[in-house]
Amino acid sequence: MIEFELRTRELLAILKQELVPLCTVIDLTPHAYGVENCVFRAVTEEWGEVAVKVPWYRKVKNANDGKFNSIDGLVKEYKLTMHCSKHGIPVPLIHKLHKGDKIDFIIQEFIVAESGSSFPYEDMGRVTSSLHEIQDLPDLNPFDAHTIISNRIIERTKTLEKLKGVHLPMPSVQENIAALNSFEPKNRLLHMDIRPANIIMHSSQVKAIFDWTNALIGDPVLELMRIKSYGYLNDDFIKGYRNYFGELSRVPQLVQWLYQYDTTVMLALLFLTEIDAPEQFELTFESLLRLHGSIKNKF
């Protein structure tokens, strides 16, 4: 906790310096905290109230993704936010992507969230459906989603085995790819982190979706299975998502399980290594074992 507070103060001091040539800041305070980023709330003469998203560190290493540079996530966030805005998906207006001397950050519209009312899962389903209906794809790294999923399922399972001292034998990468390619997938932009924490709501509607750093091009059911693993694929969401059951009917059960496993093993490592959440880890690990058994029985 002390290290967390010290880093927030360090970022605040650096941010004050690097904002000087960009805008006139009237007020600047920490606002929200995530695993990879800190968000500051600022009032500027040029843009009024804004949110400034700053990665905790430039070079990052974690159990899920290995080593990576946080600027890549910011560039992706900027590119996909602009793309989605063009297609009518509710996203914050981005004022500036800044690659600085000491830190990098995005300055974007600050949207006030509504509090005290129930979350609009039906509208979340509707917006997710609208995203999945966009056929104009953004320029992302041209990697095959099923190859990405197959490789990271294996690597993350091996990491979990080492950390927990368990044995979770999985099909090979090639076997997983063959199973995932057993149907004709749609290629759509997927957010891959749609949950209430990444949604701003107002008047019982989704006002903005943010945090696109996990996004990729893949089949919409991959996203639906991620939302299911998060625990948000409820009746209201399904009601809002157009042709939900038709979408699921396209995808074999084994593929749905592999899609779910991809998210569940990620969450298990997150709760075990980055977030101190032992109870959530145990629940997630139980789900992972059930999925693992179902997958193994199909091969």
Secondary structure as UniProt FT lines:
FT   HELIX           2..19
FT   TURN            20..22
FT   STRAND          25..33
FT   STRAND          37..44
FT   TURN            45..47
FT   STRAND          48..55
FT   STRAND          59..62
FT   TURN            63..65
FT   STRAND          66..69
FT   HELIX           70..86
FT   TURN            87..88
FT   STRAND          94..99
FT   STRAND          104..109
FT   HELIX           121..132
FT   HELIX           145..164
FT   HELIX           173..180
FT   STRAND          188..190
FT   HELIX           196..198
FT   STRAND          199..202
FT   TURN            203..204
FT   STRAND          205..209
FT   TURN            213..214
FT   STRAND          216..218
FT   HELIX           220..230
FT   HELIX           235..240
FT   TURN            242..243
FT   HELIX           244..249
FT   HELIX           253..269
FT   HELIX           270..274
FT   HELIX           278..298
//
